[in-house]
Amino acid sequence: MPSLQKRMKWSEFRRNVDAGDLVLVVDDSTPRCSWPLGRILETYPNKDDGLVRVAKVNTKSGTFLRPVTKLCVLECVQK
């Protein structure tokens, strides 16, 4: 029975964020037009499934560790 209901979250594969990607850092306390721009410096994949869950992001105000759910990828680095 549970397999008949489609789950919306994580139902399709998305590319892992990678070092060099340009992102918007989502901040719930500021409006969308004020989110800071950042560049991913490092990624930290999960040991179990290899998916990136946390990334180190460099912005003009400093370097932060942010969950990928709080990052909006604008431009991907081509490898």
C-alpha positions in Angstrom: 0.0 0.0 0.0 2.7 2.6 0.9 4.4 2.1 -2.5 1.3 3.3 -4.3 1.7 6.9 -3.0 4.4 8.9 -4.8 6.8 10.7 -2.5 7.6 14.2 -3.7 10.8 14.7 -1.8 13.9 13.1 -3.3 12.0 11.1 -5.8 14.2 12.0 -8.7 18.0 12.2 -9.0 19.7 15.7 -9.0 23.3 16.5 -9.5 25.5 16.9 -6.4 26.8 20.4 -5.8 30.5 20.7 -6.5 33.4 23.0 -5.6 33.2 26.1 -7.8 29.4 26.2 -8.2 27.9 29.7 -7.9 25.0 29.7 -5.4 22.6 31.9 -3.6 22.7 31.3 0.2 19.1 31.0 1.4 18.4 32.8 4.6 14.9 32.7 6.0 15.3 36.0 7.9 15.9 38.0 4.7 13.8 38.6 1.6 14.7 36.6 -1.5 16.1 39.6 -3.3 18.7 40.0 -0.5 20.2 36.5 -0.4 24.0 36.7 -0.6 25.9 35.2 -3.6 28.5 32.6 -2.8 30.9 30.1 -4.3 31.2 26.6 -3.0 34.7 25.8 -1.7 34.3 22.2 -0.5 31.6 19.6 -0.3 31.1 17.0 2.4 29.4 13.8 1.0 27.5 11.4 3.2 29.4 8.3 4.0 26.4 6.0 3.4 25.2 7.1 0.0 27.8 9.5 -1.3 25.3 12.4 -1.7 26.5 15.8 -0.7 24.5 17.1 2.3 26.8 20.0 3.5 29.0 22.5 1.6 31.5 25.1 2.7 30.4 28.4 1.0 32.5 31.6 0.6 30.5 34.8 0.5 31.6 38.5 0.8 30.8 38.4 4.5 32.8 35.2 5.3 32.9 31.4 4.9 30.1 29.2 6.2 29.1 25.6 6.3 25.5 25.3 4.9 23.2 22.4 4.2 22.6 22.0 0.5 18.9 22.4 1.1 19.7 26.0 2.0 21.6 26.7 -1.3 20.2 27.6 -4.6 22.5 26.7 -7.5 22.8 29.4 -10.1 25.7 28.1 -12.2 27.4 24.7 -12.3 31.0 24.1 -12.9 31.6 22.0 -16.1 34.1 19.2 -15.6 
